[in-house]
Amino acid sequence: MGSFSIWHWLIVLVIVVIVFGTKKLKNIGSDLGGAVKGFKDGMKDGGTAPPEDQPVAPAQVVNAVPAADKTTIDVQARQKS
C-alpha cells in the first residue's frame, strides 16, 4: 500500500494533462529547463577566480569610526532599591 504501481502514475499523468493541457505543460517544462541551465551557468561563473592580470578592488568599510573619536561613555547600570 506504500508504493504506487505504474498504473497509478499513468492515471495521475492523464489527469494532469487534462487539467493543464499540453501547451501549458510544455511552457512550464521549457521555463524550468531554462532556470536550471541558468543556475548551472551561474555556478560555473561564480566558482572561478578572477584573472591574474586584472587587479581586484579592495573591500570598502562601511560605518567605520576613527580611533580618535571618543564619544562613547561607559556607564554602569544600577538597580533601584
Contacts in CASP RR format, 6 or more apart in sequence:
PFRMAT RR
TARGET T0000
AUTHOR 0000-0000-0000
METHOD contacts of the structure
MODEL  1
MGSFSIWHWLIVLVIVVIVFGTKKLKNIGSDLGGAVKGFKDGMKDGGTAP
PEDQPVAPAQVVNAVPAADKTTIDVQARQKS
16 25 0 8 1.000
17 25 0 8 1.000
20 28 0 8 1.000
50 56 0 8 1.000
END
